[in-house]
Amino acid sequence: QVHLVESGGGLVQSGGSLTLSCAAPGRTFSDYVMGWFRQAPEKEREFVAAIDSSGGKTYSADSLNGRFTIYRDNAKNMVYLHMNRLKPEDTAIYYCAADRSRIWSRNRMMNRGMYDYWGQGTQVTVSS
């Protein structure tokens, strides 16, 4: 079992920036594909971004238009999501997730059912 813990959420004004962190204690963190998802009230949980086990490959949802960046530090067992030019529609609970498979596939990384472990989420609220 991998216990993921997100932090860094909060209230930010439209146009601002925020960096979320996800801690993933354990010796096997560097084996996992890591992803960020978000869920707004009354909406489905949606894919935000993913990063491969080494940190060399990333992919973000097209709808974000490059505003968000995912990166990781395997030495610290951490994955991050840096969010720029935030909009009110970015308001959601943000979750990090881990996929043990090490498979780097766009279809797989965007499918929340493929992830084995989830954090409890951190709330991001963007005011207009």
DRENTORKOL-3810 file (N, C-alpha, C; in nm, 4 decimals):
REM DRENTORKOL-3810
@n.u->0.0837; n.v->-0.1184; n.w->0.0000; ca.u->0.0000; ca.v->0.0000; ca.w->0.0000; c.u->0.0887; c.v->0.1254; c.w->0.0000
@n.u->0.0521; n.v->0.2214; n.w->-0.0835; ca.u->0.1242; ca.v->0.3476; ca.w->-0.0917; c.u->0.0324; c.v->0.4578; c.w->-0.0417
@n.u->0.0817; n.v->0.5345; n.w->0.0522; ca.u->0.0013; ca.v->0.6414; ca.w->0.1122; c.u->0.0440; c.v->0.7746; c.w->0.0510
@n.u->-0.0413; n.v->0.8302; n.w->-0.0316; ca.u->-0.0129; ca.v->0.9571; ca.w->-0.0983; c.u->-0.0759; c.v->1.0714; c.w->-0.0204
@n.u->-0.0011; n.v->1.1790; n.w->-0.0042; ca.u->-0.0511; ca.v->1.2935; ca.w->0.0716; c.u->-0.0274; c.v->1.4206; c.w->-0.0088
@n.u->-0.1373; n.v->1.4842; n.w->-0.0490; ca.u->-0.1286; ca.v->1.6107; ca.w->-0.1221; c.u->-0.1255; c.v->1.7283; c.w->-0.0244
@n.u->-0.0657; n.v->1.8362; n.w->-0.0704; ca.u->-0.0656; ca.v->1.9604; ca.w->0.0066; c.u->-0.0459; c.v->2.0764; c.w->-0.0897
@n.u->-0.0658; n.v->2.1969; n.w->-0.0387; ca.u->-0.0407; ca.v->2.3157; ca.w->-0.1190; c.u->-0.1636; c.v->2.3830; c.w->-0.1742
@n.u->-0.2799; n.v->2.3221; n.w->-0.1547; ca.u->-0.4017; ca.v->2.3853; ca.w->-0.2028; c.u->-0.4352; c.v->2.5093; c.w->-0.1223
@n.u->-0.5320; n.v->2.5846; n.w->-0.1724; ca.u->-0.5737; ca.v->2.7053; ca.w->-0.1023; c.u->-0.6559; c.v->2.7947; c.w->-0.1907
@n.u->-0.6710; n.v->2.9174; n.w->-0.1459; ca.u->-0.7470; ca.v->3.0184; ca.w->-0.2181; c.u->-0.6501; c.v->3.1114; c.w->-0.2910
@n.u->-0.6741; n.v->3.1312; n.w->-0.4193; ca.u->-0.5873; ca.v->3.2173; ca.w->-0.4992; c.u->-0.6733; c.v->3.2989; c.w->-0.5940
@n.u->-0.6267; n.v->3.4174; n.w->-0.6273; ca.u->-0.7019; ca.v->3.5026; ca.w->-0.7191; c.u->-0.6817; c.v->3.4574; c.w->-0.8630
@n.u->-0.7791; n.v->3.4877; n.w->-0.9452; ca.u->-0.7698; ca.v->3.4570; ca.w->-1.0870; c.u->-0.6436; c.v->3.5204; c.w->-1.1459
@n.u->-0.5707; n.v->3.4420; n.w->-1.2247; ca.u->-0.4450; ca.v->3.4887; ca.w->-1.2822; c.u->-0.3228; c.v->3.4533; c.w->-1.1994
@n.u->-0.3459; n.v->3.4067; n.w->-1.0795; ca.u->-0.2359; ca.v->3.3728; ca.w->-0.9901; c.u->-0.1795; c.v->3.2347; c.w->-1.0172
@n.u->-0.0833; n.v->3.1965; n.w->-0.9333; ca.u->-0.0158; ca.v->3.0676; ca.w->-0.9469; c.u->-0.0193; c.v->2.9921; c.w->-0.8150
@n.u->-0.0044; n.v->2.8631; n.w->-0.8270; ca.u->-0.0040; ca.v->2.7773; ca.w->-0.7084; c.u->0.0711; c.v->2.6500; c.w->-0.7436
@n.u->0.1451; n.v->2.5962; n.w->-0.6468; ca.u->0.2129; ca.v->2.4687; ca.w->-0.6675; c.u->0.1622; c.v->2.3675; c.w->-0.5659
@n.u->0.1114; n.v->2.2575; n.w->-0.6160; ca.u->0.0672; ca.v->2.1473; ca.w->-0.5316; c.u->0.1806; c.v->2.0461; c.w->-0.5170
@n.u->0.1835; n.v->1.9819; n.w->-0.4019; ca.u->0.2831; ca.v->1.8794; ca.w->-0.3755; c.u->0.2141; c.v->1.7493; c.w->-0.3388
@n.u->0.2806; n.v->1.6397; n.w->-0.3696; ca.u->0.2293; ca.v->1.5082; ca.w->-0.3319; c.u->0.3472; c.v->1.4267; c.w->-0.2796
@n.u->0.3352; n.v->1.3857; n.w->-0.1547; ca.u->0.4389; ca.v->1.3035; ca.w->-0.0932; c.u->0.3988; c.v->1.1568; c.w->-0.1046
@n.u->0.4964; n.v->1.0736; n.w->-0.1392; ca.u->0.4687; ca.v->0.9313; ca.w->-0.1589; c.u->0.5800; c.v->0.8497; c.w->-0.0949
@n.u->0.5769; n.v->0.8338; n.w->0.0342; ca.u->0.6809; ca.v->0.7581; ca.w->0.1029; c.u->0.6906; c.v->0.6150; c.w->0.0518
@n.u->0.8109; n.v->0.5611; n.w->0.0500; ca.u->0.8270; ca.v->0.4230; ca.w->0.0062; c.u->0.9401; c.v->0.4075; c.w->-0.0919
@n.u->0.9997; n.v->0.2905; n.w->-0.0929; ca.u->1.1168; ca.v->0.2677; ca.w->-0.1765; c.u->1.0831; c.v->0.2552; c.w->-0.3230
@n.u->0.9579; n.v->0.2303; n.w->-0.3585; ca.u->0.9227; ca.v->0.2031; ca.w->-0.4972; c.u->0.8648; c.v->0.3237; c.w->-0.5699
@n.u->0.8698; n.v->0.4426; n.w->-0.5090; ca.u->0.8111; ca.v->0.5607; ca.w->-0.5722; c.u->0.8661; c.v->0.5819; c.w->-0.7111
@n.u->0.9942; n.v->0.5642; n.w->-0.7295; ca.u->1.0557; ca.v->0.5913; ca.w->-0.8592; c.u->1.0135; c.v->0.4915; c.w->-0.9668
@n.u->0.9394; n.v->0.3888; n.w->-0.9302; ca.u->0.8878; ca.v->0.2929; ca.w->-1.0282; c.u->0.7541; c.v->0.3367; c.w->-1.0876
@n.u->0.6873; n.v->0.4324; n.w->-1.0250; ca.u->0.5494; ca.v->0.4617; ca.w->-1.0605; c.u->0.5348; c.v->0.5746; c.w->-1.1611
@n.u->0.4394; n.v->0.5572; n.w->-1.2497; ca.u->0.3855; ca.v->0.6714; ca.w->-1.3229; c.u->0.2963; c.v->0.7469; c.w->-1.2251
@n.u->0.3117; n.v->0.8772; n.w->-1.2200; ca.u->0.2321; ca.v->0.9586; ca.w->-1.1286; c.u->0.1407; c.v->1.0513; c.w->-1.2081
@n.u->0.0216; n.v->1.0695; n.w->-1.1557; ca.u->-0.0741; ca.v->1.1557; ca.w->-1.2238; c.u->-0.1424; c.v->1.2507; c.w->-1.1278
@n.u->-0.1935; n.v->1.3591; n.w->-1.1846; ca.u->-0.2803; ca.v->1.4522; ca.w->-1.1116; c.u->-0.4162; c.v->1.4526; c.w->-1.1804
@n.u->-0.5210; n.v->1.4467; n.w->-1.0995; ca.u->-0.6586; ca.v->1.4574; ca.w->-1.1449; c.u->-0.7263; c.v->1.5662; c.w->-1.0627
@n.u->-0.8421; n.v->1.6091; n.w->-1.1103; ca.u->-0.9187; ca.v->1.7063; ca.w->-1.0323; c.u->-1.0666; c.v->1.6771; c.w->-1.0468
@n.u->-1.1399; n.v->1.7200; n.w->-0.9451; ca.u->-1.2846; ca.v->1.7001; ca.w->-0.9469; c.u->-1.3526; c.v->1.8238; c.w->-0.8924
@n.u->-1.4304; n.v->1.8862; n.w->-0.9785; ca.u->-1.5105; ca.v->2.0014; ca.w->-0.9397; c.u->-1.6461; c.v->1.9521; c.w->-0.8901
@n.u->-1.7172; n.v->2.0356; n.w->-0.8136; ca.u->-1.8477; ca.v->1.9937; ca.w->-0.7619; c.u->-1.9405; c.v->1.9483; c.w->-0.8737
@n.u->-2.0015; n.v->1.8342; n.w->-0.8533; ca.u->-2.1011; ca.v->1.7789; ca.w->-0.9461; c.u->-2.0414; c.v->1.7452; c.w->-1.0829
@n.u->-1.9126; n.v->1.7255; n.w->-1.0884; ca.u->-1.8487; ca.v->1.6876; ca.w->-1.2147; c.u->-1.7667; c.v->1.5607; c.w->-1.1950
@n.u->-1.7359; n.v->1.4970; n.w->-1.3074; ca.u->-1.6529; ca.v->1.3772; ca.w->-1.3031; c.u->-1.5086; c.v->1.4160; c.w->-1.2693
@n.u->-1.4371; n.v->1.3215; n.w->-1.2106; ca.u->-1.2950; ca.v->1.3426; ca.w->-1.1876; c.u->-1.2238; c.v->1.3381; c.w->-1.3225
@n.u->-1.1426; n.v->1.4392; n.w->-1.3501; ca.u->-1.0814; ca.v->1.4480; ca.w->-1.4815; c.u->-0.9292; c.v->1.4519; c.w->-1.4726
@n.u->-0.8675; n.v->1.4051; n.w->-1.5781; ca.u->-0.7218; ca.v->1.4009; ca.w->-1.5872; c.u->-0.6660; c.v->1.5415; c.w->-1.6009
@n.u->-0.5535; n.v->1.5646; n.w->-1.5327; ca.u->-0.4842; ca.v->1.6933; ca.w->-1.5431; c.u->-0.3474; c.v->1.6739; c.w->-1.6075
@n.u->-0.2656; n.v->1.5887; n.w->-1.5497; ca.u->-0.1295; ca.v->1.5711; ca.w->-1.6005; c.u->-0.0713; c.v->1.4417; c.w->-1.5464
@n.u->0.0318; n.v->1.3913; n.w->-1.6163; ca.u->0.1005; ca.v->1.2711; ca.w->-1.5708; c.u->0.2486; c.v->1.2819; c.w->-1.6038
@n.u->0.3276; n.v->1.2025; n.w->-1.5324; ca.u->0.4726; ca.v->1.2022; ca.w->-1.5526; c.u->0.5227; c.v->1.0590; c.w->-1.5400
@n.u->0.6188; n.v->1.0227; n.w->-1.6232; ca.u->0.6670; ca.v->0.8854; ca.w->-1.6188; c.u->0.7586; c.v->0.8647; c.w->-1.4986
@n.u->0.8016; n.v->0.7417; n.w->-1.4798; ca.u->0.8730; ca.v->0.7069; ca.w->-1.3564; c.u->1.0045; c.v->0.7831; c.w->-1.3403
@n.u->1.0712; n.v->0.8129; n.w->-1.4500; ca.u->1.2000; ca.v->0.8823; ca.w->-1.4412; c.u->1.1854; c.v->1.0339; c.w->-1.4370
@n.u->1.0705; n.v->1.0827; n.w->-1.4768; ca.u->1.0486; ca.v->1.2266; ca.w->-1.4843; c.u->1.0828; c.v->1.2852; c.w->-1.6201
@n.u->1.1239; n.v->1.2012; n.w->-1.7129; ca.u->1.1645; ca.v->1.2502; ca.w->-1.8428; c.u->1.0518; c.v->1.2760; c.w->-1.9401
@n.u->0.9361; n.v->1.2205; n.w->-1.9129; ca.u->0.8207; ca.v->1.2374; ca.w->-2.0020; c.u->0.7027; c.v->1.2892; c.w->-1.9220
@n.u->0.6359; n.v->1.3865; n.w->-1.9791; ca.u->0.5159; ca.v->1.4402; ca.w->-1.9155; c.u->0.4078; c.v->1.4583; c.w->-2.0197
@n.u->0.2863; n.v->1.4665; n.w->-1.9714; ca.u->0.1738; ca.v->1.4951; ca.w->-2.0592; c.u->0.0680; c.v->1.5660; c.w->-1.9759
@n.u->0.0135; n.v->1.6723; n.w->-2.0339; ca.u->-0.0931; ca.v->1.7470; ca.w->-1.9668; c.u->-0.2157; c.v->1.7519; c.w->-2.0554
@n.u->-0.3298; n.v->1.7655; n.w->-1.9937; ca.u->-0.4549; ca.v->1.7743; ca.w->-2.0680; c.u->-0.4497; c.v->1.8907; c.w->-2.1659
@n.u->-0.4948; n.v->1.8669; n.w->-2.2868; ca.u->-0.4907; ca.v->1.9700; ca.w->-2.3908; c.u->-0.5673; c.v->2.0957; c.w->-2.3505
@n.u->-0.6747; n.v->2.0750; n.w->-2.2754; ca.u->-0.7620; ca.v->2.1876; ca.w->-2.2372; c.u->-0.6906; c.v->2.2895; c.w->-2.1483
@n.u->-0.5792; n.v->2.2493; n.w->-2.0887; ca.u->-0.5066; ca.v->2.3407; ca.w->-2.0001; c.u->-0.4183; c.v->2.4381; c.w->-2.0764
@n.u->-0.3954; n.v->2.4119; n.w->-2.2024; ca.u->-0.3172; ca.v->2.5038; ca.w->-2.2882; c.u->-0.1814; c.v->2.5406; c.w->-2.2276
@n.u->-0.1183; n.v->2.4408; n.w->-2.1678; ca.u->0.0177; ca.v->2.4620; ca.w->-2.1192; c.u->0.0295; c.v->2.5394; c.w->-1.9898
@n.u->-0.0801; n.v->2.5639; n.w->-1.9221; ca.u->-0.0743; ca.v->2.6448; ca.w->-1.7997; c.u->-0.0197; c.v->2.5666; c.w->-1.6798
@n.u->-0.0309; n.v->2.4343; n.w->-1.6839; ca.u->0.0104; ca.v->2.3524; ca.w->-1.5698; c.u->0.1342; c.v->2.2705; c.w->-1.6072
@n.u->0.2220; n.v->2.2508; n.w->-1.5111; ca.u->0.3430; ca.v->2.1721; ca.w->-1.5322; c.u->0.3567; c.v->2.0688; c.w->-1.4204
@n.u->0.3796; n.v->1.9456; n.w->-1.4578; ca.u->0.4028; ca.v->1.8391; ca.w->-1.3599; c.u->0.5515; c.v->1.8066; c.w->-1.3590
@n.u->0.6057; n.v->1.7823; n.w->-1.2398; ca.u->0.7447; ca.v->1.7399; ca.w->-1.2287; c.u->0.7598; c.v->1.6602; c.w->-1.1007
@n.u->0.8712; n.v->1.5910; n.w->-1.0898; ca.u->0.8909; ca.v->1.5048; ca.w->-0.9733; c.u->1.0351; c.v->1.5093; c.w->-0.9269
@n.u->1.0536; n.v->1.4716; n.w->-0.8031; ca.u->1.1865; ca.v->1.4574; ca.w->-0.7438; c.u->1.1907; c.v->1.3196; c.w->-0.6799
@n.u->1.2496; n.v->1.2235; n.w->-0.7489; ca.u->1.2494; ca.v->1.0865; ca.w->-0.6984; c.u->1.3352; c.v->1.0713; c.w->-0.5726
@n.u->1.4350; n.v->1.1567; n.w->-0.5558; ca.u->1.5174; ca.v->1.1497; ca.w->-0.4358; c.u->1.4374; c.v->1.1860; c.w->-0.3107
@n.u->1.3352; n.v->1.2674; n.w->-0.3299; ca.u->1.2512; ca.v->1.3118; ca.w->-0.2175; c.u->1.1148; c.v->1.2433; c.w->-0.2168
@n.u->1.0907; n.v->1.1553; n.w->-0.3124; ca.u->0.9604; ca.v->1.0878; ca.w->-0.3234; c.u->0.8468; c.v->1.1890; c.w->-0.3324
@n.u->0.8660; n.v->1.2889; n.w->-0.4187; ca.u->0.7670; ca.v->1.3946; ca.w->-0.4325; c.u->0.7295; c.v->1.4145; c.w->-0.5794
@n.u->0.6049; n.v->1.4492; n.w->-0.6019; ca.u->0.5592; ca.v->1.4927; ca.w->-0.7329; c.u->0.4847; c.v->1.6241; c.w->-0.7123
@n.u->0.4978; n.v->1.7123; n.w->-0.8110; ca.u->0.4439; ca.v->1.8478; ca.w->-0.7984; c.u->0.3573; c.v->1.8822; c.w->-0.9180
@n.u->0.2691; n.v->1.9779; n.w->-0.8964; ca.u->0.1899; ca.v->2.0342; ca.w->-1.0046; c.u->0.1944; c.v->2.1855; c.w->-0.9892
@n.u->0.2645; n.v->2.2506; n.w->-1.0818; ca.u->0.2714; ca.v->2.3962; ca.w->-1.0800; c.u->0.1647; c.v->2.4504; c.w->-1.1736
@n.u->0.0803; n.v->2.5363; n.w->-1.1211; ca.u->-0.0339; ca.v->2.5877; ca.w->-1.1961; c.u->-0.0205; c.v->2.7380; c.w->-1.2150
@n.u->-0.0223; n.v->2.7805; n.w->-1.3402; ca.u->-0.0114; ca.v->2.9223; ca.w->-1.3746; c.u->-0.1417; c.v->2.9754; c.w->-1.4316
@n.u->-0.1550; n.v->3.1070; n.w->-1.4271; ca.u->-0.2699; ca.v->3.1759; ca.w->-1.4886; c.u->-0.4009; c.v->3.1067; c.w->-1.4510
@n.u->-0.4181; n.v->3.0868; n.w->-1.3250; ca.u->-0.5346; ca.v->3.0142; ca.w->-1.2764; c.u->-0.6636; c.v->3.0875; c.w->-1.3068
@n.u->-0.7675; n.v->3.0081; n.w->-1.3318; ca.u->-0.8991; ca.v->3.0608; ca.w->-1.3653; c.u->-1.0017; c.v->3.0066; c.w->-1.2652
@n.u->-1.1132; n.v->3.0736; n.w->-1.2494; ca.u->-1.2164; ca.v->3.0218; ca.w->-1.1582; c.u->-1.2587; c.v->2.8788; c.w->-1.1931
@n.u->-1.2553; n.v->2.8437; n.w->-1.3218; ca.u->-1.2953; ca.v->2.7083; ca.w->-1.3609; c.u->-1.1924; c.v->2.6025; c.w->-1.3214
@n.u->-1.0773; n.v->2.6444; n.w->-1.2706; ca.u->-0.9795; ca.v->2.5495; ca.w->-1.2173; c.u->-1.0126; c.v->2.5083; c.w->-1.0739
@n.u->-1.1125; n.v->2.5711; n.w->-1.0162; ca.u->-1.1534; ca.v->2.5369; ca.w->-0.8805; c.u->-1.1981; c.v->2.3918; c.w->-0.8738
@n.u->-1.1356; n.v->2.3152; n.w->-0.7836; ca.u->-1.1646; ca.v->2.1724; ca.w->-0.7728; c.u->-1.0832; c.v->2.1140; c.w->-0.6580
@n.u->-1.1123; n.v->1.9911; n.w->-0.6260; ca.u->-1.0233; ca.v->1.9129; ca.w->-0.5398; c.u->-0.9237; c.v->1.8437; c.w->-0.6321
@n.u->-0.7964; n.v->1.8584; n.w->-0.6005; ca.u->-0.6910; ca.v->1.8001; ca.w->-0.6823; c.u->-0.6336; c.v->1.6771; c.w->-0.6119
@n.u->-0.6236; n.v->1.5696; n.w->-0.6883; ca.u->-0.5764; ca.v->1.4426; ca.w->-0.6356; c.u->-0.4501; c.v->1.3982; c.w->-0.7082
@n.u->-0.3565; n.v->1.3419; n.w->-0.6349; ca.u->-0.2462; ca.v->1.2740; ca.w->-0.7022; c.u->-0.2709; c.v->1.1242; c.w->-0.6958
@n.u->-0.2139; n.v->1.0543; n.w->-0.7906; ca.u->-0.2378; ca.v->0.9113; ca.w->-0.8033; c.u->-0.1126; c.v->0.8429; c.w->-0.8564
@n.u->-0.0992; n.v->0.7148; n.w->-0.8226; ca.u->0.0185; ca.v->0.6372; ca.w->-0.8632; c.u->-0.0241; c.v->0.5129; c.w->-0.9404
@n.u->0.0460; n.v->0.4888; n.w->-1.0495; ca.u->0.0225; ca.v->0.3712; ca.w->-1.1337; c.u->0.1459; c.v->0.2825; c.w->-1.1265
@n.u->0.1304; n.v->0.1622; n.w->-1.0773; ca.u->0.2443; ca.v->0.0715; ca.w->-1.0581; c.u->0.2958; c.v->0.0098; c.w->-1.1875
@n.u->0.2204; n.v->0.0234; n.w->-1.2956; ca.u->0.2495; ca.v->-0.0553; ca.w->-1.4148; c.u->0.3772; c.v->-0.0131; c.w->-1.4865
@n.u->0.4195; n.v->0.1139; n.w->-1.4684; ca.u->0.5339; ca.v->0.1718; ca.w->-1.5412; c.u->0.5081; c.v->0.1833; c.w->-1.6907
@n.u->0.3854; n.v->0.1617; n.w->-1.7332; ca.u->0.3514; ca.v->0.1744; ca.w->-1.8752; c.u->0.3247; c.v->0.3202; c.w->-1.9065
@n.u->0.3911; n.v->0.3712; n.w->-2.0087; ca.u->0.3717; ca.v->0.5098; ca.w->-2.0491; c.u->0.2848; c.v->0.5108; c.w->-2.1742
@n.u->0.1579; n.v->0.5382; n.w->-2.1535; ca.u->0.0601; ca.v->0.5359; ca.w->-2.2617; c.u->-0.0398; c.v->0.6471; c.w->-2.2368
@n.u->-0.0685; n.v->0.7250; n.w->-2.3400; ca.u->-0.1599; ca.v->0.8369; ca.w->-2.3216; c.u->-0.2973; c.v->0.7876; c.w->-2.2779
@n.u->-0.3487; n.v->0.6851; n.w->-2.3425; ca.u->-0.4808; ca.v->0.6343; ca.w->-2.3060; c.u->-0.4823; c.v->0.5854; c.w->-2.1607
@n.u->-0.3763; n.v->0.5202; n.w->-2.1199; ca.u->-0.3710; ca.v->0.4673; ca.w->-1.9847; c.u->-0.3595; c.v->0.5795; c.w->-1.8816
@n.u->-0.2734; n.v->0.6754; n.w->-1.9038; ca.u->-0.2495; ca.v->0.7778; ca.w->-1.8029; c.u->-0.3721; c.v->0.8651; c.w->-1.7817
@n.u->-0.4577; n.v->0.8763; n.w->-1.8826; ca.u->-0.5771; ca.v->0.9597; ca.w->-1.8697; c.u->-0.6946; c.v->0.8863; c.w->-1.8071
@n.u->-0.6796; n.v->0.7582; n.w->-1.7853; ca.u->-0.7873; ca.v->0.6737; ca.w->-1.7332; c.u->-0.7686; c.v->0.6569; c.w->-1.5826
@n.u->-0.8557; n.v->0.7181; n.w->-1.5054; ca.u->-0.8390; ca.v->0.7128; ca.w->-1.3592; c.u->-0.8485; c.v->0.5707; c.w->-1.3065
@n.u->-0.9127; n.v->0.4811; n.w->-1.3802; ca.u->-0.9246; ca.v->0.3421; ca.w->-1.3376; c.u->-0.7933; c.v->0.2654; c.w->-1.3416
@n.u->-0.6922; n.v->0.3216; n.w->-1.4070; ca.u->-0.5643; ca.v->0.2526; ca.w->-1.4201; c.u->-0.4700; c.v->0.2809; c.w->-1.3023
@n.u->-0.5063; n.v->0.3740; n.w->-1.2179; ca.u->-0.4196; ca.v->0.4103; ca.w->-1.1064; c.u->-0.4507; c.v->0.3242; c.w->-0.9838
@n.u->-0.3431; n.v->0.2870; n.w->-0.9151; ca.u->-0.3564; ca.v->0.1935; ca.w->-0.8033; c.u->-0.3758; c.v->0.2632; c.w->-0.6686
@n.u->-0.3170; n.v->0.3810; n.w->-0.6547; ca.u->-0.3218; ca.v->0.4504; ca.w->-0.5257; c.u->-0.3611; c.v->0.5962; c.w->-0.5462
@n.u->-0.4344; n.v->0.6478; n.w->-0.4487; ca.u->-0.4837; ca.v->0.7853; ca.w->-0.4538; c.u->-0.4593; c.v->0.8553; c.w->-0.3206
@n.u->-0.4381; n.v->0.9854; n.w->-0.3312; ca.u->-0.4344; ca.v->1.0667; ca.w->-0.2109; c.u->-0.5744; c.v->1.1111; c.w->-0.1716
@n.u->-0.5814; n.v->1.1874; n.w->-0.0639; ca.u->-0.7110; ca.v->1.2311; ca.w->-0.0129; c.u->-0.7585; c.v->1.3592; c.w->-0.0803
@n.u->-0.6702; n.v->1.4246; n.w->-0.1536; ca.u->-0.7066; ca.v->1.5450; ca.w->-0.2274; c.u->-0.6738; c.v->1.6722; c.w->-0.1517
@n.u->-0.6569; n.v->1.7791; n.w->-0.2274; ca.u->-0.6355; ca.v->1.9115; ca.w->-0.1701; c.u->-0.7204; c.v->2.0109; c.w->-0.2486
@n.u->-0.7875; n.v->2.0988; n.w->-0.1782; ca.u->-0.8818; ca.v->2.1918; ca.w->-0.2392; c.u->-0.8085; c.v->2.3124; c.w->-0.2967
@n.u->-0.8412; n.v->2.3435; n.w->-0.4212; ca.u->-0.7932; ca.v->2.4663; ca.w->-0.4851; c.u->-0.9152; c.v->2.5498; c.w->-0.5217
@n.u->-0.9171; n.v->2.6725; n.w->-0.4761; ca.u->-1.0268; ca.v->2.7636; ca.w->-0.5058; c.u->-0.9696; c.v->2.8890; c.w->-0.5705
@n.u->-1.0200; n.v->2.9205; n.w->-0.6888; ca.u->-0.9734; ca.v->3.0382; ca.w->-0.7618; c.u->-1.0861; c.v->3.1399; c.w->-0.7641
@n.u->-1.0604; n.v->3.2554; n.w->-0.7067; ca.u->-1.1627; ca.v->3.3598; ca.w->-0.7003; c.u->-1.1504; c.v->3.4519; c.w->-0.8215
@n.u->-1.2647; n.v->3.5018; n.w->-0.8654; ca.u->-1.2650; ca.v->3.5898; ca.w->-0.9837; c.u->-1.2419; c.v->3.7345; c.w->-0.9453
END
